[in-house]
Amino acid sequence: GNSVTQMEGPVTLSEEAFLTINCTYTATGYPSLFWYVQYPGEGLQLLLKATKADDKGSNKGFEATYRKETTSFHLEKGSVQVSDSAVYFCALSAANTGGFKTIFGAGTRLFVKA
Amino acid sequence: EAGVAQSPRYKIIEKRQSVAFWCNPISGHATLYWYQQILGQGPKLLIQFQNNGVVDDSQLPKDRFSAERLKGVDSTLKIQPAKLEDSAVYLCASSLDLLAGGAEQYFGPGTRLTVT
């Protein structure tokens, strides 16, 4: 079946450091890929998405490229800020009976120190 | 635009008791989802509706969980009887159309359930 695997956390970085959170997936067909973020005390919200191979999603300085050959969608940011401290979830949406079904990874907690 | 509303925000019950959660999605969103998020894990889909019809409930423990979406708008999720392992955050989400694979889901704040 379809699945998402992301690197375990927590990840602790100093402000202005480079961030990579790895995400790989298993899916039949051509899923859409997402990164959702959950800030402390808030609900999940979409950070970025890509709907086909080689697409790059970007938002708030974060980027991720849909790599079909490596079945990956790694999240990157060149210079993290304290305000980026949150839990990041990689997810895929794939065709299922009656529509599309979304599967989430376990989440990676990021701590950014000033 | 109002977001997804959920209530209550917190609930503590004893095992074998029953509990119900309510969700009101964003106006005009045809698709509604209920997820269970156990501490340290990602959200797991329990059930998804397209308007007032069930599209997928394959991971819903039907012996104790039930959900309905009357009139294709708000929805309730019920657990009866609750078990200790049901302690989790229950998330409701909505999106414009289930048939769009790249559709963004909008999440409510969740209901944190503790079963003692």
Interface residues (C-beta under 8 A of the other chain):
Chain A: V4 P31 S32 F34 Y36 E42 G43 L44 Q45 L46 K49 T51 F89 A91 S93 A94 A95 N96 T97 G98 G99 F100 K101 T102 I103 F104 G105 A106 G107
Chain B: G3 V4 T31 Y33 G40 Q41 G42 P43 K44 L45 Q48 Q50 V55 D56 L91 A93 L98 L99 A100 G101 G102 A103 E104 Q105 Y106 F107 G108 P109 G110
